[in-house]
Amino acid sequence: MKGAFPFNPPDIDLRREVGWALDLAFGPVAEQVGLPIDVDPLAVVEGARSMALGGRIAARWSQELLECTLGTPGAEACRMDRRRSAAAELQAEAVVESISVIAASCMMPVVFLKGAALVMEGLILSGSRGLGDVDVLAPEGREQLLQDRLKAEGCVEPEDLPSGEHQLQALGHPLGLAVEVHLCLRGVRCSGQNSATFSDLDDLGLTRRVEELPGDVRVPGFDLLLAHAVVHGLAQHGLNPKGYPMLRFVADIVDLDLAGAVESGAFDRWMPWVEQDVSLREVEALADMCRRLVGGEGVAGIWPGSDDAALMLRHLVLGAVDIEYRDSLRIRSLALVMPSRGRSATLLRTVWGATVLTRGQVDALYGKPSSSWGYWGYRLYRPFDLIGRIIRFGSAAIKARWR
């Protein structure tokens, strides 16, 4: 278990517009609200969108209050974000049904994870959360069968990109979202030292059957949803906030009532599953931050503090809106890799995958070369590019200590 608090963000002022965006997304919904005269409503909307919170604000506040607070252009921008998120939820429901039919034809039980599970369980306000993919866990040894059946039904596999340690290569579904077939729940270790597989969840009874869908379709139980959200946000993406919208993570754990789980002690049931990668201190800081945001203290009351909740808030927000701080984390993120199984094997796989590029990785990182020789050129250039990035990230880390 990690002992020290892992985040040490700089003590810098937050733009007032970003603070207001956070309060609108997480604070109490009042009958009246008004921005100070020197706060630009459109800058509040820009701040909300930079943190993927526009749709959440529109889902929480009435149209009349939204227009009074943000003006007609700002309110319409947030409503547009909500419409996009609501459309993605409908797409996700259709994709889930499509996968369920395919799995049923194979006599294969599946568990839908993360955002798809939240939508299926009705745990989020409609249109409040963006969705880019549908994550599904298959039984051990049958993951590739599900992947192949999905491709046979029209899902498109991106060219020459490697699979991850905990999931197969993402597929593009004909309905417009990506599909990721998972091998395990990365970082959730409810049965031994390795990340939980389908069999682990089944043996421990940690999933719930969804009767409305064909076949044997399941979603994680409440404890498992919270544990997976916490370890995914703090351990998998905590030092790499560019890879996942961190305030979407906060919205998820607010909707799942992490603060209530910690206050009641219910989190004791799942904390042992994640303690190899997330410390008790981190979870308590996260819960305290959520409790204070939701309770009405406001960002302005939490931000200047030196306690863990303030550090957590500054880390999550600056990781979303401050490029320099984000870059300062990259050195540590390269060194602290969260393993699905053995740490050494994970680190070796990560280094190899970052250095020895496939053609698809070259296309994604540098653009498609004009000839096949261009791929070899980029592969030879890659180690020098990594060295340059490490120098830049190291410099950013040093600067962050002086901010």
C-alpha positions as CSV (number, residue, x, y, z in Angstrom):
1,M,0.0,0.0,0.0
2,K,1.2,3.5,-0.8
3,G,1.8,5.5,2.4
4,A,2.6,9.0,1.4
5,F,0.0,11.3,-0.2
6,P,1.0,11.1,-3.9
7,F,-0.2,14.5,-5.1
8,N,1.5,17.8,-4.4
9,P,0.0,20.4,-6.7
10,P,1.2,24.0,-6.6
11,D,-0.6,26.5,-4.4
12,I,-1.7,28.9,-7.2
13,D,-4.9,30.9,-7.7
14,L,-7.7,29.3,-9.6
15,R,-9.5,31.4,-12.3
16,R,-12.8,32.5,-10.7
17,E,-14.7,31.3,-13.8
18,V,-13.4,27.8,-13.4
19,G,-14.4,27.8,-9.7
20,W,-17.9,28.9,-10.6
21,A,-18.1,26.1,-13.2
22,L,-17.2,23.6,-10.5
23,D,-19.8,25.0,-8.1
24,L,-22.5,24.8,-10.7
25,A,-21.5,21.2,-11.5
26,F,-21.3,20.0,-7.9
27,G,-22.7,22.5,-5.4
28,P,-26.3,22.7,-4.1
29,V,-28.9,23.7,-6.7
30,A,-30.5,26.9,-5.4
31,E,-33.7,28.7,-6.4
32,Q,-31.6,31.7,-7.3
33,V,-28.0,32.1,-8.4
34,G,-26.1,35.0,-9.9
35,L,-22.6,35.5,-11.0
36,P,-20.6,38.5,-9.8
37,I,-20.6,41.3,-12.3
38,D,-16.8,40.9,-13.0
39,V,-17.2,37.1,-13.9
40,D,-17.7,36.4,-17.6
41,P,-20.5,33.9,-18.1
42,L,-19.0,32.6,-21.4
43,A,-15.6,32.1,-19.6
44,V,-17.5,30.0,-17.0
45,V,-18.9,27.8,-19.8
46,E,-15.4,27.5,-21.4
47,G,-14.1,26.4,-18.0
48,A,-16.9,23.9,-17.7
49,R,-16.3,22.5,-21.1
50,S,-12.5,22.2,-20.4
51,M,-13.4,19.9,-17.6
52,A,-16.2,18.0,-19.4
53,L,-18.8,19.4,-17.1
54,G,-21.1,21.4,-19.5
55,G,-23.7,18.6,-19.8
56,R,-23.7,18.0,-16.1
57,I,-24.5,21.7,-15.4
58,A,-27.3,21.7,-17.9
59,A,-28.7,18.5,-16.4
60,R,-28.7,19.9,-12.8
61,W,-30.1,23.4,-13.4
62,S,-33.5,24.5,-14.9
63,Q,-33.4,26.2,-18.2
64,E,-34.7,29.5,-16.7
65,L,-31.9,29.6,-14.0
66,L,-29.3,28.5,-16.5
67,E,-30.2,31.4,-18.8
68,C,-30.3,33.9,-15.9
69,T,-26.9,32.7,-14.7
70,L,-24.9,32.1,-17.9
71,G,-27.0,34.1,-20.4
72,T,-28.7,32.6,-23.4
73,P,-25.5,31.8,-25.4
74,G,-23.9,30.1,-22.4
75,A,-27.0,28.2,-21.4
76,E,-27.4,27.0,-25.0
77,A,-23.8,25.8,-25.1
78,C,-24.3,23.7,-21.9
79,R,-27.6,22.4,-23.3
80,M,-25.8,21.3,-26.5
81,D,-23.3,19.4,-24.4
82,R,-26.1,17.7,-22.6
83,R,-27.8,16.7,-25.9
84,R,-24.6,15.2,-27.1
85,S,-24.2,13.2,-23.9
86,A,-27.8,12.1,-24.0
87,A,-27.3,10.9,-27.6
88,A,-24.2,9.0,-26.5
89,E,-26.2,7.3,-23.7
90,L,-28.8,6.2,-26.3
91,Q,-26.0,4.9,-28.5
92,A,-24.5,3.1,-25.5
93,E,-27.8,1.4,-24.7
94,A,-28.1,0.2,-28.3
95,V,-24.5,-1.0,-28.4
96,V,-25.0,-2.9,-25.1
97,E,-28.1,-4.6,-26.5
98,S,-26.1,-5.5,-29.7
99,I,-23.3,-7.0,-27.7
100,S,-25.8,-8.8,-25.5
101,V,-27.3,-10.5,-28.5
102,I,-23.9,-11.6,-29.8
103,A,-22.8,-12.9,-26.4
104,A,-26.1,-14.8,-26.0
105,S,-25.6,-16.5,-29.4
106,C,-22.2,-17.7,-28.0
107,M,-23.8,-18.8,-24.7
108,M,-21.3,-16.3,-23.1
109,P,-22.0,-14.3,-19.9
110,V,-20.7,-10.8,-19.9
111,V,-20.3,-7.9,-17.5
112,F,-20.7,-4.3,-18.6
113,L,-18.4,-1.8,-16.8
114,K,-17.9,1.8,-16.0
115,G,-20.0,4.4,-17.9
116,A,-22.2,1.7,-19.6
117,A,-23.0,0.2,-16.2
118,L,-23.8,3.6,-14.7
119,V,-26.3,4.3,-17.6
120,M,-27.8,0.8,-17.3
121,E,-28.3,1.2,-13.6
122,G,-29.8,4.7,-13.9
123,L,-27.2,6.1,-11.5
124,I,-26.6,9.3,-13.4
125,L,-28.7,12.2,-14.6
126,S,-29.6,11.9,-18.3
127,G,-27.1,13.8,-20.4
128,S,-24.8,14.6,-17.5
129,R,-21.9,12.3,-18.5
130,G,-20.1,11.9,-21.7
131,L,-19.5,8.4,-23.1
132,G,-17.0,7.5,-25.7
133,D,-17.0,3.7,-25.4
134,V,-18.7,0.6,-24.0
135,D,-16.5,-1.6,-21.8
136,V,-17.4,-5.2,-21.4
137,L,-15.7,-8.0,-19.4
138,A,-15.7,-11.5,-20.9
139,P,-14.9,-14.8,-19.3
140,E,-11.2,-15.9,-19.3
141,G,-10.2,-17.6,-22.6
142,R,-13.3,-16.4,-24.4
143,E,-12.4,-12.7,-24.9
144,Q,-11.0,-13.2,-28.3
145,L,-14.1,-15.1,-29.4
146,L,-16.2,-12.1,-28.4
147,Q,-13.8,-9.8,-30.2
148,D,-14.0,-11.9,-33.4
149,R,-17.8,-12.1,-33.3
150,L,-18.0,-8.3,-32.9
151,K,-15.8,-7.8,-35.9
152,A,-17.9,-10.3,-37.9
153,E,-21.0,-8.1,-37.0
154,G,-19.4,-5.0,-38.4
155,C,-17.2,-3.6,-35.7
156,V,-14.0,-2.1,-37.1
157,E,-10.5,-2.8,-35.7
158,P,-8.0,0.1,-36.0
159,E,-5.0,-0.9,-38.1
160,D,-2.0,-2.4,-36.3
161,L,-2.5,-1.0,-32.8
162,P,-1.4,-3.2,-29.9
163,S,-3.8,-4.6,-27.3
164,G,-3.4,-3.5,-23.7
165,E,-2.5,-5.6,-20.7
166,H,-6.0,-5.5,-19.4
167,Q,-8.1,-5.3,-22.6
168,L,-8.1,-6.2,-26.3
169,Q,-7.7,-3.6,-29.0
170,A,-10.6,-1.1,-29.1
171,L,-13.2,-1.7,-31.8
172,G,-15.3,0.9,-33.6
173,H,-18.9,-0.1,-33.4
174,P,-21.2,0.7,-36.4
175,L,-23.5,2.7,-34.0
176,G,-20.7,5.1,-33.4
177,L,-19.1,4.3,-30.1
178,A,-15.9,2.3,-29.4
179,V,-16.1,-1.2,-27.7
180,E,-13.4,-2.4,-25.4
181,V,-13.4,-6.1,-24.5
182,H,-11.7,-6.4,-21.1
183,L,-9.6,-9.2,-19.8
184,C,-9.9,-8.1,-16.1
185,L,-10.8,-5.2,-13.9
186,R,-7.4,-3.5,-13.7
187,G,-6.4,-2.7,-10.1
188,V,-9.4,-4.3,-8.5
189,R,-7.9,-7.2,-6.6
190,C,-10.7,-9.0,-4.8
191,S,-9.2,-12.4,-5.1
192,G,-5.4,-12.5,-4.6
193,Q,-2.8,-10.2,-6.0
194,N,-3.9,-10.2,-9.6
195,S,-6.7,-7.9,-11.1
196,A,-10.1,-9.5,-10.9
197,T,-11.3,-11.7,-13.8
198,F,-14.8,-12.7,-14.7
199,S,-14.5,-15.9,-12.7
200,D,-13.4,-13.9,-9.6
201,L,-16.4,-11.7,-9.8
202,D,-18.7,-14.7,-10.4
203,D,-17.3,-16.7,-7.6
204,L,-17.7,-13.9,-5.1
205,G,-21.1,-12.8,-6.3
206,L,-20.1,-9.3,-7.1
207,T,-22.3,-8.8,-10.1
208,R,-26.0,-8.3,-10.7
209,R,-28.0,-9.9,-13.5
210,V,-29.8,-7.6,-15.9
211,E,-33.0,-9.5,-16.8
212,E,-34.2,-7.0,-19.4
213,L,-31.4,-8.1,-21.9
214,P,-31.0,-11.4,-23.7
215,G,-28.6,-14.0,-22.4
216,D,-26.5,-13.7,-19.2
217,V,-25.8,-10.0,-19.0
218,R,-24.5,-8.5,-15.7
219,V,-23.4,-5.2,-14.2
220,P,-21.1,-4.7,-11.2
221,G,-22.7,-4.5,-7.8
222,F,-22.5,-1.1,-6.0
223,D,-19.3,-1.9,-4.0
224,L,-17.6,-3.1,-7.2
225,L,-18.7,0.0,-9.1
226,L,-17.2,2.3,-6.5
227,A,-14.0,0.3,-6.1
228,H,-13.4,0.2,-9.9
229,A,-14.2,4.0,-10.2
230,V,-11.7,4.9,-7.5
231,V,-8.8,2.8,-8.7
232,H,-9.4,3.7,-12.3
233,G,-9.4,7.4,-11.5
234,L,-6.7,7.7,-8.9
235,A,-4.3,4.9,-9.7
236,Q,-4.7,4.3,-13.5
237,H,-5.1,8.0,-14.5
238,G,-4.2,9.9,-11.3
239,L,-0.8,10.9,-12.7
240,N,-1.9,10.9,-16.4
241,P,-5.0,13.2,-16.3
242,K,-4.8,13.8,-20.1
243,G,-5.8,10.2,-20.6
244,Y,-9.2,10.5,-18.9
245,P,-11.5,13.5,-18.0
246,M,-10.7,13.7,-14.2
247,L,-13.8,15.8,-13.3
248,R,-15.9,13.2,-15.0
249,F,-14.4,10.8,-12.5
250,V,-15.3,13.2,-9.7
251,A,-18.9,13.3,-11.0
252,D,-19.1,9.5,-11.0
253,I,-18.0,9.2,-7.4
254,V,-20.3,12.0,-6.4
255,D,-23.2,10.2,-8.0
256,L,-22.1,6.9,-6.4
257,D,-21.9,8.7,-3.0
258,L,-18.3,7.9,-2.1
259,A,-18.6,10.4,0.8
260,G,-21.5,8.5,2.2
261,A,-19.7,5.1,1.8
262,V,-16.7,6.5,3.7
263,E,-18.8,8.2,6.4
264,S,-20.8,5.0,7.0
265,G,-17.9,2.7,6.9
266,A,-19.4,0.7,4.0
267,F,-16.2,1.3,2.0
268,D,-14.4,-1.1,4.3
269,R,-16.0,-3.9,2.2
270,W,-14.1,-2.9,-0.9
271,M,-11.1,-0.9,0.3
272,P,-8.9,-4.1,0.6
273,W,-9.5,-4.7,-3.1
274,V,-7.8,-1.5,-4.2
275,E,-5.3,-0.8,-1.4
276,Q,-2.3,-2.2,-3.3
277,D,-2.7,0.8,-5.7
278,V,-4.7,3.4,-3.7
279,S,-4.1,4.4,-0.1
280,L,-6.7,4.9,2.6
281,R,-5.5,8.5,2.8
282,E,-6.3,9.2,-0.8
283,V,-9.8,7.7,-0.6
284,E,-10.6,9.7,2.6
285,A,-9.3,12.9,1.0
286,L,-11.4,12.2,-2.1
287,A,-14.5,11.6,0.0
288,D,-13.9,14.7,2.1
289,M,-13.5,16.8,-1.0
290,C,-16.8,15.5,-2.5
291,R,-18.7,16.0,0.8
292,R,-17.5,19.6,1.0
293,L,-18.2,20.4,-2.7
294,V,-21.7,18.9,-2.5
295,G,-22.4,20.4,0.9
296,G,-22.0,23.9,-0.4
297,E,-18.6,25.0,1.0
298,G,-17.7,25.8,-2.6
299,V,-14.4,25.7,-4.4
300,A,-13.3,29.0,-3.0
301,G,-13.5,27.6,0.5
302,I,-11.6,24.4,-0.3
303,W,-9.0,25.6,-2.8
304,P,-6.6,27.6,-0.6
305,G,-6.3,25.0,2.1
306,S,-3.3,22.8,2.9
307,D,-5.3,19.7,3.9
308,D,-5.6,16.5,1.8
309,A,-9.0,17.5,0.4
310,A,-7.6,20.8,-0.9
311,L,-4.6,19.0,-2.4
312,M,-6.8,16.5,-4.1
313,L,-9.1,19.2,-5.5
314,R,-6.1,21.2,-6.8
315,H,-4.5,18.1,-8.4
316,L,-7.7,17.0,-10.2
317,V,-8.6,20.5,-11.5
318,L,-5.1,21.6,-12.5
319,G,-4.6,18.2,-14.2
320,A,-7.6,19.2,-16.3
321,V,-6.9,22.8,-17.1
322,D,-3.2,23.5,-16.5
323,I,-0.8,22.1,-19.2
324,E,2.3,22.9,-17.2
325,Y,1.1,21.0,-14.2
326,R,-0.1,18.1,-16.4
327,D,3.4,17.9,-18.0
328,S,5.0,17.9,-14.5
329,L,3.3,14.7,-13.6
330,R,4.5,12.7,-16.6
331,I,7.9,11.7,-15.2
332,R,6.2,10.0,-12.2
333,S,3.5,8.5,-14.4
334,L,6.2,6.8,-16.5
335,A,7.8,5.3,-13.4
336,L,4.7,4.4,-11.4
337,V,2.9,2.0,-13.7
338,M,-0.2,0.3,-12.2
339,P,0.1,-3.4,-13.0
340,S,-2.7,-5.8,-13.8
341,R,-0.6,-8.7,-12.7
342,G,3.2,-8.5,-12.1
343,R,4.7,-5.0,-11.9
344,S,7.9,-5.9,-13.7
345,A,6.1,-7.5,-16.6
346,T,3.8,-4.4,-16.8
347,L,6.7,-2.0,-16.8
348,L,8.6,-4.0,-19.5
349,R,5.5,-4.1,-21.7
350,T,4.9,-0.4,-21.2
351,V,8.5,0.5,-22.1
352,W,8.5,-1.8,-25.1
353,G,5.2,-0.5,-26.4
354,A,6.3,3.2,-26.1
355,T,9.6,2.6,-27.8
356,V,9.0,-0.1,-30.5
357,L,6.2,1.3,-32.5
358,T,3.8,-0.5,-34.8
359,R,2.6,1.1,-38.0
360,G,-0.7,2.1,-36.4
361,Q,1.1,3.8,-33.5
362,V,3.3,5.8,-35.9
363,D,0.2,6.9,-37.8
364,A,-1.5,7.9,-34.5
365,L,1.5,9.7,-33.0
366,Y,3.1,11.4,-36.0
367,G,0.7,11.1,-38.9
368,K,0.8,8.6,-41.8
369,P,4.2,8.8,-43.6
370,S,4.3,9.2,-47.4
371,S,6.1,5.9,-47.9
372,S,7.0,2.7,-46.1
373,W,10.5,4.0,-45.4
374,G,8.9,6.8,-43.3
375,Y,7.8,4.2,-40.7
376,W,11.4,3.1,-40.2
377,G,12.5,6.8,-40.0
378,Y,10.0,7.4,-37.2
379,R,10.9,4.2,-35.4
380,L,14.6,5.3,-35.4
381,Y,13.5,8.8,-34.3
382,R,11.3,7.5,-31.5
383,P,14.0,7.0,-28.8
384,F,15.3,10.5,-29.3
385,D,11.7,11.9,-29.1
386,L,11.2,10.0,-25.8
387,I,14.4,11.5,-24.4
388,G,13.3,15.0,-25.4
389,R,9.9,14.4,-23.8
390,I,11.5,13.2,-20.6
391,I,13.7,16.3,-20.4
392,R,10.7,18.5,-21.0
393,F,8.6,16.7,-18.4
394,G,11.5,16.8,-15.9
395,S,11.8,20.5,-16.5
396,A,8.1,21.0,-16.0
397,A,8.3,19.0,-12.7
398,I,11.1,21.3,-11.4
399,K,9.1,24.4,-12.4
400,A,6.0,23.1,-10.7
401,R,7.9,22.9,-7.4
402,W,8.6,26.7,-7.6
403,R,5.1,27.8,-8.7
